[in-house]
Structures are given as C-alpha cells and as structure tokens.
Amino acid sequence: MQSRTILKTACSASPEAVPATAVPHATPYAAVLAAPGFCLGVQSHAGRIVEICFLPAQAEIAPQDGAAALAVQQLAAWLADPDYPFDLPLAAAGSPFQRRVWAAIAAIPRGTTASYGELAAGLASSARAVGGACRANPYPIVVPCHRVVARSAGFNGGLGGFAGHTGGLLLDIKRWLLRHEAPRRLDLRP
C-alpha cells in the first residue's frame, strides 16, 4: 500500500467526520486530480462527496467510485473553464451558521471577491466567525472560499488566509485560484 503526502490542515473535516469504512483504499481519497502546482483530493462516501482537499503535487489516483468520478470530471472541467458550473452530490455538512456563510460565499460571482467583514455584515456576524466558517468549508472550489479576502491590503497583500493558513502552499493555491478566475478581456481585434 502506498502512502500519500497530505496537508492535514488543508482539509476541514475531522477524522471522525468520515467513517473508517468509507475509505477502503490505501489513501483517504477516492480520487486525486492534478492541478497546476497542486492536487485535489476527493473523499466520498455513500454516493456523496464528503470533502475536497488541497494536496501537494503528487501522482493522480483514478476515481474509485461514481461520486468521485463525477467530482473529478467536474473539477477538471472547471480547471479548463472557470465558468463551469458544479452540480455535485455533496454530503450534508456544517452547522446552520456555516451553511449560511457557505451560501453567501457561493453567491460571490467568479472574478470578484468579498471581504470577511462584508460577508459578516450581511450575516449579522463577525469577520472572525466568517473566517472560521471558511476554514471549515469541506468543498473548496465548489463553495469558492478563495473569493473571500482581507479588507485591507496589509494582511498578506489583501489575500487574508486560506484554509487556516497565512502562507505557504495554500496561500499560493489561493493566488492561483483567484488568477484562474480573473475576468478575461475579450480580444475584439479583427
């Protein structure tokens, strides 16, 4: 059995969130998809996506079930076209407050960002609580928490944190995700 390098803190679910019987493979992932400079680990159980994790670049793992295959297909389509809409069977997750934050995040259009404070004001909450809900998001990219940034340019150049980190690979991934989704200019030259 092969072991994989995993950024445990890049994933939000605690180990008890995924039953041991849900992961019969040598890795906790039902699939691993390569992305530019990193990988996406997909966890699934009972026909639903349980979590998507950011991983260091590594060998891909072919999908082990239908839900993982669908996730890999849709994530690959999104990597090719950031306007690709997701329609994945996501497992129920989070507290009622976290689900409200994730719904607000999902409403942020591609190519734009919102600050933790702006989301907090719309939810009658605090920026810190919004940050905690972002950190707990089990479906990054599908629920695009990378679109939530710091209000001021002083903290990581305005990026804020990402998946509970304030530097390293995960902040590099956030930068890449935002560049990938940046509005594109149309070339109208004849």
Secondary structure by P-SEA (a helix, b strand, c coil): ccccccccccccccccccccccccccccccbbbbcccbbbbbbbcccccccccccccccccccccaaaaaaaaaaaaaaacccccccccccccccaaaaaaaaaaaaccccccccaaaaaaaacccaaaaaaaaaacccccccccccbbbccccccccccccccccccaaaaaaaaaaaaacbbbbcccc
